[in-house]
Amino acid sequence: MNHRRRIDWLLLIGFSSFLYFFGLSHFGLVGADEPRYAEVAREMLARRDWITPVLGNQPWLEKPPLYYWQAMVAYDIFGVSDWASRLPSAIDATLMVIAVFCFLGKFRPGFQLDGALMTASTAGVIGFARAASTDMPVAAFFTIALLAWYAWYQTGSKLCLSGCYLALALATLAKGPVAPFLAAAILGAFAWRSGDYRLLGRTLWIPGILLFSLIALPWYVAVEMKNPEFFQVFIVEHNLSRFATNLYHHPQPFWYFLPVTLLGLVPWTIFTVAALAEGIRQPSWWVRSSAMLSSEKALNLFQAVWLVVPVVFFSLSRSKLPGYILPALPAGALLVAEYVERSLAADHRPALGLILLHSIVASATVGLAIQYPVFEHRLRWGVGTAMGCALAIGIAITLRSRVGLQALRFVTLVPVVLTVAILLRLDAPDLDNTLSARPLVAEISRLETRRLPLAVLGVSREVEYGLAFYGQQTIPRYEAGQIPAGEHLLVAKEGSETEITKRVTGRRVSYLGTFAPQRLTYYWVAAGRGP
């Protein structure tokens, strides 16, 4: 390995380590999904059951097991913790970035570090790489599958095609049949646009299909045998009905994924749009003839199709969540790397307007990250704006200088690194207090002389699942009639005293405290009297 290659690897691993691994425990699990997925993995490990996902001691069949398996291994090695629950996503994101680096090293030597760091530093990738969820595993292995497929398309290597089927099988174990369906849509659109109608037939390689089946299908068969309701719950309700109806109450307008994609691509949004617009102007995009596609144009078209098709595909869904679009984001970053390579080769400088827009978008993240401590009165107003403006001016001047686009990667990474550092150093305590159940459980634990069961009344799912994970127990809900007969602690919304008294008539209730950041109160409830 030559000196330049070693430096590239060090930069790649260094940036990935900071962006994905550093400070994973700085704030607790947030939202409903993070503590829920982390708790499913914890319960599966406690039961030593690698087949049936379980939540609250009941089968929870909404998602396949890849994330749970990875989290179970992390728990087994490092112990059950929030940072261990986030470790699978961080590792998968790093694997994806390394795959991009190796892919570009083969097909765009000299620009592999640019493309890999651009992919690594998009807001969507960073956010989901630091989250305990199934979104990053499916996005990472889906990306690896498409890169391997394109490597086969260019080289004819059956090893690359095998890698495509293997990675696609892992993506199917991460999120379900949406992975092969989305891959088929992308490859079909690329075959149509390139005019090579036999491409899909050549892709359907029997040894690859067997490899996919051997990896992906055994769990689906095993879980169906143990849980006959699996097909109805997972395939019918959580795939077909989720796509075709608003069964799970995530309605959004048709255009929802357009702004979500643009935000997910920050800080590379402006150059992604510019690269896509430049590609659309190419005649080869509109004349369906493989003879017009050079290697460079074929890769550019493939990346554009990869970016656009998921946006269109998921826009047709009646249920929409931001994580759905994550598999498309690497394609946007790769388009930017291609755009920079072409511009440098042609000695072309981007327009001043393009540079100014990019500078504003890239630096705005720093200003926004600082606003949280400003609102909490720990920083003065104007600090974030001043820092963002200074960064924007510095980026714009650098990109208009003689160095130009050669410095694009590093001047854009500066605000990315600053934003992550600010979020972890300044924002983490406030995020922890206002969005996570971790400090609440810690506060309750300090009051306990012995460990008691927890129950909830009128709290959000986020609080319920967070209490389950950090309390490492099933959490009964009063409003569902699940009132423990024994002595326990109750967490409820502020102002719930009257309702609590009605539900535990004749039992002694003592107020213990209030967790002000989330407007929650907690009580000690005596055991009920026997019959």
C-alpha positions, 0 to 999 in steps of 0.5 A: 500500500503506497503512502497516498493510499495509507493516508486515504484510509486513515482519513476515511477511518478517522472521519467515520469513527468520529461521525458514527462512533464518537459519543454514542452514549452522550444522550439516551435513546430518543423517539419511539423506534430507538428504545423499542428496537433496542428493547426487542433485541434485549428481550430476544437475548434474555430469552436466547431466542434468535427467531421470534422478535419479542416486545413486552414478552409478546411476539413483535413481528413488524421487522426482520431480525438483522438489526436485532441479531447485531444488537444481541451480539453487541449486548453479549459482548459489551453489555446492554446499554444504549450505545451498544444498541446503536453500534450495529448502525454505526458499523453498517454505515462504516461498511457502506462507506468503505464499500463506496471507497473501494468501488470508486477506487476501482472505477474512479481512481483518484476520487475514491476518498472524495466520494466516500467522505461525501457519502459518510457526511450526508446528514441522513447517513450521520443521523441514522448511523447513530440510531438504534434502528433498522434503517441503516442496516437496510441502506448499507447492504442495499448500497453494497448490493447496487455497487456490486451489481454495477461492478458486475455490469462493467466487468462481468465478474461473477464474484461481484454478482455473487456479492450483489445477491449476498448483500441484497439477502442481508438487506432483505433480512434487515427490512423485508421484501422491499429491498429486492423490489426496490433493487428491481425497480432501479435496475429495470429503470436503468436497463430501460434508460440505457436501452439494454433490455436483456440486462435484467435477464442476465442479472437473474443468475441461478447461482446468485438466486440460490445464494440469496435464498440460502441466506434470506429465506431460512429465517422467514421459514422458521419464524412462520413455523413458530408464529403462524400469524407472521405472514399476515402481520409482516407481509400483509399488514406491514408491507402491503397494507403499509404501502397501499393504505394509511393503516399506521397513520403516517400520512404525508403529501405526495411530494413529502420525500422531495424535501426529505431527500434534499435535507438528507443530502445536506451539506451536499444538496446544492451540488447534488441538484447541480449534478442531476441537472447537468446529467439531465441535459445530456443527450444520452439520458434521453436516447435509449441506446446502450451504444451512446453510454460510455463508462462515465455516462453509464455510471452517471446515469446509474447513480441518477436512476438510483437517486430518483427511483426510490423517491418516486417509489416511496412517494407512491406509498400511503405511509411515509417516514423519513428513513424510507429514503435513506437507501437513495442518499449514497447515490446523491453523494456519488453524483457530486463526486462525479460532478467534481471529477468532470469539472476539474478535468474540464477546468470548469469553475462552478457559477458564483450563485452555486458556490454561494448557495452551497456555502449557505447550506453547508454552514447553516447546520452549525447555526441551527445546532447552536440554537438549542443551547441558545433557547435554553439560555446557555448561549447568547442570541446571534452566536449561531448566526455569526458562526454560520455566516463566518463559515459561509464566507470562508467556504465561498472564498475558498471555492472561488480561489485558485484552489477551487473545487479541489478543496470542496471536500474538506471545506465542506467537512469543516461545518459537518464536524463542527455540527456533530461536535456541537450536538454532542457537546452542547445539545446532548444534555438538553436532548437527553432531558427532553427526549429520552427516558434515561434521566427519568429512570436514573432519577427514579433509581436514586430514590429506590431502596429496592427495585420495584416494577414500573407502570405508566398512565397517559404517557407517550410511546416514547416514554413507555418504550424508554422505561422498558429498555432502561428499566429492563422490564415490561411496562404495563399501562393503567389505561389498558387495564394492566394495573399491577396487583403488587407494590410498584412505581407509576409514571404519569403525566402531570395533573393525573392525580384524580385519574390515578385515585380512581384507578387504584381505589383503596390503595395507598399512593405517595407522590415521589417527584416530578421530572420537569423537562418532560412534565412527568410525575412518578408515584409509589403505589402500595400493593392491592388488598387480597380478596 
